[in-house]
Amino acid sequence: MSERPGDRSLELFDPARMMVSSEGELLDPLSDPRWAEFVGRQADASVFHSVAWLEALRRTYGYKPFVVTTCDGELANGLVACHIRSRITGNRIVSVPFADHCEPLGEDPGTTRRLLARLAEIQASSACKYLEVRPRSYRPEMKSSFRETARYHHHTLDIRRKLEDIAAAFHPSCVLRKIRRAEREKLSWEAGSSERIVSAFYAMQVLTRRRHKIPPQPMAWFRNLADCFGERLNIWLAHQDGRPVAGILTLAHGKTLVYKYACSDARLHNLGGSVFLFWKVIQEAHAAGVEQIDMGRSDMDQPSLVEFKEHWGARGSVLTYWRLPKTACQVSVIPGRRLAGWCIKHSPAWLLRSAGSVVYRHCG
């Protein structure tokens, strides 16, 4: 898979050349085999810690990943992050871009404090305006300099039970009735990561993002994910008479399947394609020995998305993101946002794709 031309951010920010403190070292997770081995044996690790996710970020957006650790031999802890360089949104360090969550992997709270302190040193010395961490459960101490900057709903679906017990928790009208409707309509499905499937998924993704009044991610992002994850990535498509109705992209990590992206053709929503397809994902994941499906994060002001996840019997929790230094939270209402939304909704697909290719590398 071809890569983007060299990004100047890689030249201007090189963790390997930065001062190593007495607390440990910095390592490159893309070239140091210790990181992949360490992530593979950590119960708290997720797909967002994986080399595949970090490599897809590097290829698509030019982000340089690095890991802070207190170890100089076999790894027992580590905190992974990326440097984002942008004249539009500013230089910053994020753990990690476009991830729903990314837990510091440490032996104990004291070790995690040292990792965060080391990351803060790097943030200060590299002239980044802030660093942001996105843990799933870790909370910095009250006396620390980190400040809560965002909250999200997060849902997981336990599928260790028998399939009939899982289905018994589904909402009778919002899930079960739609599954029956899709079966009456004789919808078919397929899964894979071929160029044909990726292209069909992306075409619906552009339509879906337009409905939500935001640009689509670049096509290169999905191609790079498919190439980096290999068989651990699946794109699931539902069809009626050969026409794509809905799509879901999943990423596998250990006993967890991550429901990362979804899209659909709004003109065919009455067929129940999205619900039908997710039921197929659950069935196939259950047969493969998956124990839980990570259904990702939802904004606090997205009640319909939260309801959709809870209609499947998913368990909810709260994700909290933390930022250093204690800068004010970003304003949620951006001037001109309504006009931008109108433009996106009425723009041709080619223009939306072009916008997404430019915008997302500044957003991480």
C-alpha positions in Angstrom: 0.0 0.0 0.0 1.5 3.4 -1.0 2.3 5.9 1.7 1.9 9.7 1.7 5.0 11.8 0.9 7.2 12.6 3.9 5.6 14.9 6.4 7.7 17.7 7.9 6.2 16.9 11.3 8.3 13.7 11.2 11.4 15.8 10.7 10.6 18.4 13.3 9.5 16.0 16.1 11.7 12.9 16.7 11.1 11.4 20.2 14.2 9.2 19.7 16.4 12.3 19.8 14.8 13.8 22.9 16.3 13.7 26.3 15.7 10.4 28.2 15.1 10.9 31.8 16.2 8.8 34.7 12.7 7.3 34.9 13.2 5.3 31.7 13.2 5.6 28.0 11.3 6.5 24.8 10.7 3.9 22.1 9.3 3.7 18.6 6.4 1.3 18.7 6.5 0.8 14.9 10.1 -0.5 14.9 10.7 -1.8 18.5 9.2 -5.4 18.7 8.8 -5.1 22.5 5.7 -2.9 22.1 3.7 -5.4 20.0 4.7 -8.2 22.4 3.8 -6.2 25.5 0.4 -5.1 24.1 -0.4 -8.7 23.2 -0.2 -9.8 26.8 -1.9 -6.8 28.5 -5.6 -7.3 29.6 -6.2 -3.5 29.5 -4.7 -3.1 26.0 -7.1 -2.3 23.1 -7.0 -2.1 19.4 -5.9 1.5 19.7 -2.6 0.5 21.3 -1.8 -1.9 18.4 0.9 -1.4 15.9 -1.7 -1.7 13.2 -3.6 1.3 14.4 -0.5 3.4 14.9 0.9 2.5 11.5 -2.4 3.4 9.8 -2.2 6.8 11.5 1.3 7.3 10.3 0.6 6.3 6.7 -2.6 8.4 6.4 -1.9 11.5 8.5 1.9 11.5 9.1 1.5 11.3 12.9 4.7 10.0 14.6 3.8 7.6 17.5 6.1 7.1 20.5 5.9 5.3 23.8 7.1 6.5 27.2 8.1 3.7 29.6 10.1 3.3 32.8 11.7 0.1 31.5 14.9 -0.2 29.6 14.6 -4.0 28.9 11.5 -6.1 28.8 8.4 -3.8 29.0 6.2 -3.9 32.1 4.5 -0.5 31.4 4.0 2.0 28.6 2.0 5.0 27.5 1.6 5.5 23.7 1.0 8.9 22.1 1.3 10.7 18.8 2.5 14.2 17.9 0.0 16.2 15.8 1.5 19.2 14.0 -1.0 21.6 12.6 -1.0 25.3 11.7 -4.8 25.2 12.0 -5.4 23.4 15.3 -2.0 23.8 16.8 0.8 21.4 17.8 -0.2 18.9 20.5 0.3 15.4 21.8 -2.6 13.0 21.9 -2.9 9.4 23.3 -4.0 8.5 20.7 -5.6 10.2 17.7 -9.0 9.0 16.5 -9.2 6.5 19.3 -12.3 6.1 21.5 -10.0 5.3 24.4 -6.4 4.5 25.2 -5.6 3.4 28.7 -2.1 3.9 30.2 -0.6 0.5 30.6 1.1 0.4 33.9 1.8 -1.9 36.8 0.3 0.4 39.4 -1.0 4.0 39.9 2.5 5.2 40.9 4.0 4.0 37.6 1.2 5.7 35.6 1.9 9.0 37.4 5.5 8.7 36.3 4.5 8.0 32.7 2.2 11.0 32.6 4.9 13.2 34.2 7.3 12.1 31.5 4.8 12.8 28.8 4.3 16.3 30.3 8.0 16.9 30.1 7.9 16.0 26.4 4.9 18.3 25.8 6.6 21.2 27.5 9.9 20.7 25.7 8.4 20.3 22.3 6.4 23.5 22.4 3.0 21.7 22.0 0.1 23.7 23.4 -1.3 20.7 25.3 -1.3 17.0 25.7 -4.5 14.9 25.9 -5.0 11.4 27.3 -8.1 9.3 26.7 -8.1 6.6 29.3 -11.0 4.2 29.6 -10.9 4.0 33.4 -7.8 5.8 34.8 -8.5 9.2 36.5 -5.6 11.6 37.3 -5.3 12.5 41.0 -7.1 15.7 42.1 -3.8 17.4 42.8 -2.5 16.8 39.3 -2.4 19.4 36.6 -4.7 17.5 34.3 -8.2 18.9 33.7 -11.2 17.1 32.4 -12.0 18.4 28.9 -14.6 16.0 27.5 -17.0 13.3 28.4 -18.6 10.6 26.3 -20.9 7.7 26.7 -19.2 4.3 26.0 -21.0 1.0 25.4 -19.9 -2.6 25.4 -22.0 -5.7 24.6 -21.2 -8.9 26.4 -21.7 -11.9 24.1 -20.3 -14.7 26.3 -23.9 -16.0 26.8 -25.9 -18.2 24.5 -27.2 -16.5 21.4 -30.8 -16.9 22.5 -30.0 -15.2 25.8 -28.3 -12.4 24.0 -31.2 -11.9 21.7 -33.7 -12.0 24.7 -32.3 -8.6 25.7 -33.0 -6.9 22.4 -35.6 -4.2 22.2 -38.8 -5.9 20.7 -39.7 -3.2 18.2 -36.4 -1.3 17.6 -34.3 -4.5 17.1 -36.3 -7.7 16.8 -39.0 -6.4 14.6 -36.5 -4.8 12.2 -34.5 -8.0 12.0 -37.7 -9.9 11.0 -38.5 -7.1 8.4 -35.0 -7.5 6.9 -35.4 -11.2 6.7 -38.7 -10.8 4.9 -37.0 -8.5 2.4 -34.5 -11.2 1.9 -31.5 -9.0 2.6 -28.1 -10.7 2.0 -24.7 -10.0 3.6 -21.0 -10.4 3.0 -17.8 -9.6 4.9 -14.2 -8.9 3.8 -11.7 -6.2 3.0 -11.2 -6.4 -0.7 -11.0 -3.1 -2.7 -14.5 -3.7 -4.0 -15.9 -4.0 -0.5 -13.9 -1.0 0.8 -15.1 1.1 -2.1 -18.8 0.1 -1.6 -18.5 0.9 2.1 -16.8 4.2 1.5 -19.5 5.4 -1.0 -22.1 4.9 1.8 -19.8 6.5 4.3 -19.7 9.7 2.2 -23.5 9.7 2.2 -23.8 9.1 5.9 -21.3 11.8 6.9 -23.1 14.2 4.6 -26.3 13.5 6.5 -24.4 14.2 9.8 -23.1 17.4 8.2 -19.4 16.5 8.6 -16.8 15.5 6.0 -15.9 11.9 5.4 -12.6 10.5 6.4 -10.2 10.1 3.5 -10.4 6.9 1.5 -6.7 6.4 2.2 -7.6 5.9 5.9 -9.8 2.9 5.2 -7.4 1.4 2.7 -4.6 1.8 5.2 -6.6 0.2 8.0 -7.5 -2.7 5.8 -3.8 -3.2 4.8 -2.4 -2.8 8.3 -5.0 -5.0 10.1 -5.3 -7.7 7.5 -7.7 -10.4 8.6 -8.4 -8.6 11.8 -10.5 -6.0 9.9 -13.8 -6.8 8.4 -16.2 -4.7 6.5 -19.7 -6.1 6.7 -22.2 -5.1 3.9 -25.9 -5.8 3.7 -27.5 -5.9 0.2 -30.9 -6.0 -1.4 -30.7 -7.4 -4.9 -27.0 -6.6 -5.1 -27.4 -3.0 -3.9 -25.6 -2.0 -0.7 -28.0 -1.0 2.1 -25.8 -0.7 5.2 -22.2 -1.2 6.2 -20.2 -1.8 9.4 -16.4 -1.8 9.9 -15.0 -3.9 12.8 -11.5 -4.4 14.2 -10.5 -7.4 16.2 -8.2 -7.4 19.2 -7.9 -10.5 21.4 -11.4 -11.5 22.6 -12.9 -8.0 21.7 -14.4 -6.9 18.5 -14.5 -3.1 18.0 -17.6 -1.7 16.1 -15.7 1.3 14.8 -17.6 2.7 11.8 -21.1 2.3 10.4 -22.9 3.8 7.4 -26.1 3.3 5.5 -28.2 4.4 2.5 -31.0 6.5 4.1 -33.3 5.8 1.1 -33.4 2.2 2.2 -33.6 2.6 6.0 -37.1 1.1 6.1 -35.5 -2.3 5.2 -33.8 -2.6 8.6 -30.4 -3.2 7.0 -28.3 -1.7 9.8 -30.0 -3.8 12.5 -30.0 -6.9 10.4 -26.2 -6.5 9.7 -25.3 -5.9 13.3 -27.1 -9.1 14.3 -25.0 -11.0 11.7 -21.9 -9.4 13.2 -22.9 -10.6 16.7 -23.6 -14.1 15.4 -20.3 -14.5 13.6 -18.3 -12.9 16.5 -20.0 -15.3 18.9 -19.2 -18.3 16.8 -15.5 -17.1 16.6 -15.2 -17.0 20.4 -15.3 -13.2 20.8 -16.4 -12.3 24.3 -17.4 -8.6 24.0 -18.2 -6.0 21.3 -16.9 -2.6 22.0 -19.6 -0.3 20.5 -17.5 2.8 20.9 -18.2 6.3 22.2 -21.2 8.5 21.7 -21.4 12.3 22.3 -23.4 13.3 25.3 -25.8 15.1 23.0 -26.5 12.1 20.9 -29.4 10.4 22.7 -30.5 8.5 19.6 -27.2 6.8 19.2 -27.1 6.0 22.9 -30.6 4.5 22.6 -29.6 2.5 19.6 -26.7 0.8 21.5 -28.8 0.2 24.6 -31.6 -1.4 22.6 -29.1 -4.3 22.0 -28.6 -4.7 25.8 -25.2 -3.0 25.7 -23.8 -1.8 29.0 -22.9 1.9 29.3 -20.2 3.8 31.1 -18.6 7.3 30.9 -15.3 8.0 29.1 -13.4 11.1 30.3 -10.6 12.8 28.4 -8.0 14.8 30.3 -5.8 17.6 29.1 -2.6 19.3 30.3 -2.1 22.2 30.9 -5.4 23.3 32.4 -6.6 25.2 29.4 -10.2 26.1 28.9 -12.3 23.5 27.2 -12.9 24.0 23.6 -16.1 25.8 22.7 -18.6 23.3 21.4 -20.5 25.8 19.2 -18.2 26.9 16.5 -18.9 30.2 14.7 -20.2 29.5 11.2 -20.9 25.8 12.1 -24.5 26.0 10.9 -23.4 27.5 7.5 -20.6 24.8 7.2 -23.2 22.1 7.9 -25.5 23.5 5.2 -22.6 23.5 2.7 -21.6 20.0 3.6 -25.2 18.7 3.2 -25.5 20.2 -0.3 -21.9 19.6 -1.6 -21.2 17.0 -4.3 -19.5 13.8 -3.2 -16.1 14.7 -4.8 -15.9 17.9 -2.9 -16.7 16.2 0.4 -14.0 13.6 -0.2 -11.5 16.4 -1.0 -12.4 18.3 2.2 -12.0 15.1 4.3 -8.6 14.5 2.9 -7.5 18.0 4.1 -9.4 18.4 7.4 -8.8 15.1 9.3 -5.0 15.3 9.5 -5.6 18.5 11.7 -8.2 16.9 13.9 -6.7 13.8 15.6 
